[in-house]
Amino acid sequence: MEKMYQKGVMRTKCEDCQFVCVAQSDYYKILHQGEENIKRHEENGKLLYVTELRTVDSGRNKAHVIIRGTPERLLMQLVEDNSMDVTYVEDFLLAYRTFIDDSKIIADKLLVWFDDPRYRDRVTRVVLLWVHNHFTDFETDVRMMEFLEQFEFKLEREKMLGQQRLLNIACATKARTRVITLCRSTREEVLHFSILGGYETGFATFISKVDKCSKAEEVGLKRGDQ
């Protein structure tokens, strides 16, 4: 290997900076080792995703984890076995805005996957993490709030009451306090929303339904508001 030497003057941009020299042979060895750990996964000549062999589980195991891929493959990985990459879902939810234009694309996929018993628990975990860590994705988009209503209905249908309770707790905890004024031209005008609870039941009053494309929806009234 041809030796290369530094010629000239090095200047630091901060005080007390130290230079660390690495032998050129060691540097190239490290680079080559990194390339050996990279694996490309293709289908019909098209690159789908790239994995890297990393040390996981506090150094006890090694596994290939996805480091990049097509949006479709990264999305599908949400319901794959991520036991060797325990932060994949959190990382995806944090970064998906850079490669997926509309969060509704993810929501629609999750609803479809939920109907498959193989993916049901994993989809539920994804939604709970999404609500807990990025609730603004929902409260700023009417379509995403509708997705939560659909997902809650599916949980109730499958009698997953514990997960449904966790979803409601997460939504209530992350929701921002809002004051909404709904004006009516007359007292007889329909309110376009329904309520549950009240003094007679001994429970607080909550919005149970908001009519689509109504004035109540336009001012921001949402199901679950108290």
N, C-alpha and C positions, 0 to 999 in steps of 0.2 A: 504494500500500500504506500503510495507516494505521500510523503510528509508535507504538511502545509504549516506555515508559520505566520503569525500575526506581525504585520509591519505597520508602523505608524504610531499614533498617540490615541489612547483611550481616555475619554472624559466621562465622568459620572454626572448624573442629573440630581443627585441628592448627596448629602453628607454621610460619612461613615459607611460608604458602600464598599463591599469587598468582592473581588473577582474570584471565582472558583474555576479552576482549570480541570478539564476532564481529558484523559488520554484519547487521542483520535480513534484508536482501535476500539476502546470501550464505547465511544460515542456511536460508531457504526454498528457495534454489536447490539446496542440498545435499540437502535432504529430497526435493525433486521429482526430482532426479537418481537417488536411491536407488529411488524408485518406478518409474522408467522401466526400471531394470535387473531388476526382478522380473517373472517370467513364470509364469502359472498354467496348469497342464496338466489338462484335464478330459476325461472320457469319459462320454457319455450324461448330461451335466449334473452329474456327480459329480467333485469335485476329487480328483485322484490324487496330485499332487505339485506342489511349487513350486520353481522354479530361479531363480538369481540370476546375472547376467552379472558375472564376476570376471576380473581379470587373473591369469593363471597362467603357469607355465613361466618363472619369473624375469622376468616382465613382457613377454615376447616375444609372448604370445598372449592372447586373451580367449575365454572359454568359459562356457556356462551350467552351473552345478553345482547339484545338489540341496541345498536347505536344509531342507526338511521334506516330509512325505508320509505316506501311509497305511502301516501296518506291512508290508502285502503288497508295496507298490511299493518301499519301502526295502530289503526283503529281496531282491527280484528284482534290484535294482541291483548286488548283489554279483557277479553273473555278467555284467553288462553291461560295455561298454567304459568304463573309468574312467581312460583315459589323460590326460584333462584334470583329473581330480580324484584325484591319486595317493594321497591318504591316506584315501579313502572307506572302504575295507575296515577299516583300523585304527580310524577314527572310529566305524564301525558296531559293531564288536566291543566298543568301550569303552562305548557308550551304549545298546545294544539292550535292556538290562535295564529301561529306563524305558518301553518301549512293547511289549515282547514278554514274556509271563509265563513261558514255559517255553523254555529253550535247546534242548530236544529238537525243537521245531518247526523251528528252523533246521537242526539236524542231519539231520532226515528230508528236508528240501528239498534239502540238499546231496547226499545219497545218490542222490536221483532225478536231479538235474541232472548228476551225474557220469556217468551212463549215456548222456548225450548228448555225443557227441564234440566238439560246438561249445563246450561249457562245461567240459570235463574239466580242462583246465589251470588255468582260473580257479578252479574248485572246489578243486583241490589247493592252490593258493596261499592261498585263504581258510582252509582247515583248518590248514595249516602256520603261518600267522600266528596263528590262534586258539590252537593248542597252545603256541606260543612265548611269546605275550604274556599269555595268560589260562589257564594250565594248571589252576588251581583249579576252573574250570568243569567239568573232566573228573574229576579225582581225588576230588572230593566228591560225585559223582553216578554211581552204578553204570550207569545207562542211557547216560550219555555215554562211559564207558569201553567199553561194548559198541559204541557208534557208532564209536569209534576202531578196534576190532577189525574191524568190518565194512568200514570204509574201507581199512584195511590189506589186507584180503583183495581188495578191488576193485583196489587198486594192483598187487598181485601178479598178479591175473588179467589185467590189461592190460599186464603186463610193464614197468611203470613203476618199475623197481628203484631208480633214482636218487632218485626222490621218496619211495619207501618207506624208503630208508635215511635220508633227511632227517627223515622222520616219527619213526623209531625214535630217532634222535639227539636230536631235540627232546624226546621223551617222557622219555628217560633223563636228559637235562640238567635238566629242570624238576621231575622227580619228587622228593618229599621222602623222606628216610631214615625208615623205620618199623621198629619191632620188633613182630612179631605172635606171640602165643602161642595155639596151637591145641590145646585139651585133648581127649583121647579117654578114654572110659570103660574101654576095654581096648586092648591092643596090636593086636588083630585088627581093630578097627574101621576101616572104609574111610576114607581121608584126603579123598576127594572132590576131589582135584586131581592133575594130571599134571606131570611135570618133563622137561626136556631137558638134555643136557650131562652133566657129572660127570667123575670121575677117568678113567674109561675112554676118554672122547672127547677129553680134553685141554682141555676148555672149562669155564667156570663153569656152575653149575647154575641154571637159570631155570624159573619156572612157565610151562608152555605152555597149561594149560587149568584153569579152576576150574568145578566143577559148579554149575549154577543152583540157587538156593534151598538151598544146603548150608551147613553150619556154617562151612566155610572161607570162603565168600563173606560170611557174616554178620560175621565178625571182620575183614574188610577185605582178604583176600588177593586179589591181582589178577594177571592174565596179564602176564608180563614181570618180575614180582618176582624178585629174585635171592636 
